[in-house]
Amino acid sequence: MGPAERRDADPTMPDTDRPLVLVTEGSDPAPLRWLADRCRVVDAPLDGPSLAEHLPAAQGLVVRTYTKVNDALLDRAPRLRVVGRGGVGLENIDVKACRRRGVEVVYTPNANTLAVGDHVFGVLLQLVRPWAVFREEALPPAEFKRLRQTCRGRQLNELTLGILGMGRVGRRVGQIAALGFGMRVIYHDVLDFEKTGNPPGFPATPVDMKTLLRESDVLSLHVDMRPGNENLVGREQIAQMKPNAILINSSRGEVLDAAALAQALREKRLAGAALDVFAPEPPPADFPLLGMDNVILTPHLAARTYTAIENMSWVVRDVAAVLEGGKPQYPAP
């Protein structure tokens, strides 16, 4: 049981005066304490018995990435009224199934935008600049001089950044690129922002998919896992990219064909890549991108800053609002 759980009543009793909320993947402490002042909160990890034990009485559910809220789970939660997703993507939640049962779904669309934008440029700078870092001991003078004379990188202001998916994070990445580093920014999205009156707000040119692939020195993926997006960037798309291009995926592992990417890198048809997301997650022992010097792999850390985690955990505000009969600020689209 988590430290924020209320212990003044049996959480499985349906006639209690406080709604029961299950937290399946943890939460930042301050939002959890705030929620515990208003509800009975039970820590119900996916790999423990608490979830099955308390689902029949649960009126609220707070999840993150790995809890699958589908018909199978909803069948076991007849009193459920709201699901709160601490994060941006809703691929693990069947929103339509929830709505059919009168269950509201809320999330935190703005919580990690800045954190993910920072991460993209953190890995990008490592890929375009050979750092030749030394830590344990000073380099011999000859080696120091050799590295200084031979290591060369590319400047970001000389590169074109292509963004696939100009949502919140895509816009943040484009803003940093255009206004911070002076990069040329092009993008492709399913929406025509010029027609909808919602242009990016910084110098960026909308292009078709073929142009995006052909002209990008750096291609950064920022799409969701809507139907049709699986392997959105696969063998055919990678073949259209420049041989000195870099590909970064901090969106969803399923949108990128990792095997096709690995083959292109081995055949020097692509210069480098950085992946923070995988399909499946975590990746298996035979993941094709392991062991490559020009690949940066991180364990889904792009959004893991102290501030972003707390922001995502504040989904509990909308969970409480629904349970109190109010309207949430961020209902799922």
N, C-alpha and C positions, 0 to 999 in steps of 0.2 A: 504493500500500500504506500502511496506517495504521501509526503509530509503535509500536503494540502487537503487531504481527504477529510471530510466531515465525519465524525464518529458518534454523532448524537442520535443516529437512527439507523435502522437496518436499510441499506441502500436498495435491497430488492423488494421492499414493501411498496405496493402501488399507491397507497393512500398517504404517503409522507407529504409534508408541507413544502419540501424543497425538491425541485426537479433534479433527477440524477443525470450527470454528464460523465461519460467515459472518455478518458484521454489515452489513446492507443500508442502514441510514439513520442511521449514526453512533451515538455513545454518549458519555456523560460519561467523562472520562479515568480517574478512579479505578476505577470498576467494570470498565472495559476492561482496565486493567493487572492487576486481580485475576483476570479471566478468562484473560488471556494467561499467567499463571503456571501454569494448569491445562490449557489447551488451546492448540491452534494457531489463532490468530485471523486472519482475512483480512477486510479492508475490501472489501466487494463492492457498490458503489453500484448502484442500479437502472438507471442510465443508462450504465454502463460494462461492459466485457467480463469482469470478474472473476467476476460472478455465474454466468454460463453456463459459464465455464471450470471453476469449482470445485464447482458443485452436485453433480456425480456422486459426489464423495468426501465431501461434507459430512455430518456427523452431527448438527450443531446449526445453528440459524438464529435470529438475533436481529433482530427487525423492529420497526417502529413503525406508522405510520398508513397508508402508501401501498404497502407490499409486499403483493401479493395472493397469499396462500398457498392455492392451489386445486389441483384435480386436475392441471392443466397444469403447474404448478410441481413438484408432488409426483412426477409421472412422471419428471422430470429429476433427482430426488434419491432414488435407491433406497436409500441408506444412512442417510437422515435418521432421527433418533431423537427429536428435541425441537425445538419452535418456541417461542421466547420473545418475547412481545409486550410491549415496553416501554410500558405504558399500560393503559387500562381497557377500552376497547371492543374487541370481537373480530370486528367485522363484516368485516374484511379477511382473516380466517382461516376457512377451512372446517374447523371443529373436527371434524365428523363424518367428513369425508374423511381427516383426519389420524389419527383414532382407528381407522378401518378398516385403516389401514396400520401400526398400532402406533406411531404418532408421538404423543408427549405434547405438549400445548399448555399453556404456563404464562404467567402475566401478572402485573401489579402493581395489584391492585384498589384499594389504599389510597394510591397514590403521589401523586396530584394533587388529592385531595379538598379540602384547605385552599386550594390555589392557585386552583382554580376558584370556590370560595365567595367568596374575596376579589374575584375579577374581576367576579362578578355584582353585588356592591354598588358596585364602582368605576363600572361603567357606569350602574347604577341611579341613583346620586346625581347623575351628570351629566345624566340625563334628567329628574329631578324638580326640579332646582335650576338655574335659568339663571345660569351663572357670570359671563358678561360679562368674560372675562379680557382684560387688556391686557398687552402684553409690550414692544413696540418703543419706545414713548414714553408719557409720562404723558398721561392724558386731560385735555382742557380742562375747567376747573371746571364749566361748564354741563353738559357731557356726563356728567361724573362724577356730578353731582347728579341728572341725569335718570335715569341707569341705577339709581342707588341708590333712587330713589323709585318706579321702575316695575317693576323686576325682582322677581318674587315666585315662590317655589317652594312645594312641598308637603312637609310633614313626614312621615317614614316611619311614625311612631307612629300617624298618622291613616289609614294605608292598610292594605288587605288584600293579603297576598301569597298568590298561588295557585301551588302547585308541582305540576307534572305529572311524576310519577315520583319516588317517595320512596325512592330508593336512597341510596348513600353521599353523593353530592354533594347530592342533594335534601335530605337530612337536615342536612347542614352549612349549606346556605343557609337552611333553616327555623330552625335553631338560632340563627344570627346574627340573623335577622329577629325572632324571638320574644323571645329573651333579651337581645339587644344593642340593638335598636331599638324594641322594644315593639310590633311589628306584629302584627296578627291574621293567623294562618297557617291556610290550608286546603290540602288536597292531594287528589289522585286518583292511584291506583295500581292495577295489575292484581291486587296482593296485598292481602288484608285483614289488616293488621298486628295489629289487635285480636284477631282469632281465632287468629293464629299465635303470639301472645304476644311480639311484637316491636314494640311501639308506638314512635313516634319518640323519646320521652324528653324532650319539651318541649311546651308548649301548641300543639296543632295538631289540626284537625278534619278527618276524612276526609269527602269529599263525592263526589257523582256528577259526571260530566263536565259536564253542563249547569250545575250549580251552580257548579262551578269557573270556568267561562267567564263566567257571569253576574255573579259577586260579586268577582272578582279586579280590584284596581286595578293590580296588577303580576302578570303570568303568566310564570313562569320554567320553561323546559322542561329536563327532566333524564331523558330516556328513551333507550333504546338503539335499534338498528335491527333489532329482531326482526321477523319476518314480520308484515305488517299495519300497521307503524308509518310507512310512507311517507305523507307528507302527512297525518299524524295531526292536525295543526292546519292546516286549509285554509280555503277560502272560507266554508263553512258554520259552522265553529267560530269564526272571526274575527267573523262577523256577530253572534254571540251576546255578544260582549264589550262592555264599556262604551266609549263614544266617547272618554273621557279615560284609558283604560287604556294600559299599556305592556307590550310583549311582549319577552322576552329569551330567546334561544336560544344556549346554550353546550354543547349535547349533540351532535346530529348534524344536518347540513344537510338531509338527506332528510326529516326529520320535519315540516318547515315548508314550506308553499307560499309561496315568496317573492313570486311574482307577485300572489297574492291579498292578501298583506300590503301590498305596495306600493300596490295599488289602494285598500285601506282607508285607508291613511295619506293618500293624495292626496285622497280624498273626506272626510277628517276624521272617519272612523268609528273611528279609533284615534289616540292621541296621540303615540306614539313607539315605537321599537324599537331593540334592540341585537342584532347577530348576530356570533358569533365563528366560526361553522361554515357551510359552504356546500355546495350540490350543483349542479354539480360544484365541486370545489375545486382550484385557486383559481377564483373566479367569473369568468364571461366579461365582455368589454368592455361588453355590453349588459345587464348585471345590473340588474334593475328597481329596486333600492333605492339606486342611486347618485345622488348629487346632492341628497339630502334633508337639511335642517338638523336634523330631529328623529330621525335614524337614526345610530347609531354602528356602524360596521363595523370589525372587527379581524381580522387574518389568522391565525386559529386560535392565539391567544396565551394563552387562559385558563389553561392549565396550564404556561406557560413561565416558571416561576421557577427560580432556581438549584437550590433544594432539590428541587422537584418533578421536574426533569429528572434529577437524580442518583438520586432515588428510583426513577424509572421505569427507569433504566439498570441498577439492581441486580436486574433480572429475571435477570441472568446467574447469580445464586446458584442459582436453581431450574434453570436450564439445566445448570449444572455438576452439580447434585445428580442429575439424571436420567442424565447421561452417566456418572456414577460409580456408577450402580445404586441410588441412593437414591430417597426419595419427596420430591416438591416440596412446598413450603409452600403455594403458590397455583396448583394446577392449574385449568385452565379448567372452568367448570361444564358 
